[in-house]
């Protein structure tokens, strides 16, 4: 264990450090310095979608090291051009042009800058429960956490209610969202607008916000509202693209074409790689207006090699279909746990991304973050890494997202350990 060493020289950044130091990782497992095996039900920080240290990613890194790791920002490597072409072949709608960066926050920052420059406006609408990053513009439209104590957000940022049918934000729906929250939200936006609406930024499925799946037609209705107001629609697919939901892009599942699409976690497979993608018309207009988004690691060649490897494995191993099959097996197991444990109030998700919400009582739906935290700790003791997200400082939701390469046996092992942890904690509190 790390003991006191982990807090002696590190700045703590919003999550508790595990007492175990991780020495290596492979597939669906990580291993600590004592050799203990820990099953990873979160794909690292939602990034290791091909599993940890996938051989193709390791090969791509080695290939990048043999070539060029980093270049002057005006120089391009073959891998960067190849990745841009490969993405253009599969991106939804008219999206054909990309800029490659390091993190989702950077990609969303680029998306916001393009939207503001292209429209000549500056107001940005986000959703409650959203997570878009920690850079200035992205964090201003991140509403699940991180606003208190940091001073004013970017001028013009507002939020509308997320379509959470389990906990309707306007106390209107129960179990099924009829999108009244969308109409109410945009009415509030119109009332507060100074007449300069630039963009909406939205996750197709909110992840940190509690795995909130929108109702059918929601994103298309939002796109229509954007078009009515001359706004661009920015879709943040950091956690939903490239197989996580069982498709290349969640946009395809929800039948909507964004004006700008941001990608990150699932594109790099564990290596820092992100992209903002848009249409030729928007890119050309922004370029003519002097679009500027230079960063130290824009268009770096090594992560581009990794991105190509990720897309190759996604297609060759048919991971979209695999995510659907393994996701169905996971959902069946979670449903069985819900039958045995009253603390599980709701299960929701798509593909290999599921949220499990914990409650003290299924009738009142009172959140139970204390039990959630205790079970999460017990899972880690049993060798299962689980991520619990706190929504609005109250609701407790496990975000379950094993690698797309996970096996049925590994899912069953994880569910068994979760079952044991739930029994241990709830029995101790009875």
Order of alpha helices (4+ residues) and beta strands (2+ residues): alpha-beta-beta-beta-alpha-alpha-alpha-beta-alpha-beta-alpha-beta-alpha-beta-beta-beta-alpha-beta-alpha-beta-alpha-beta-alpha-alpha-alpha-beta-beta-beta-alpha-beta-beta-beta-alpha
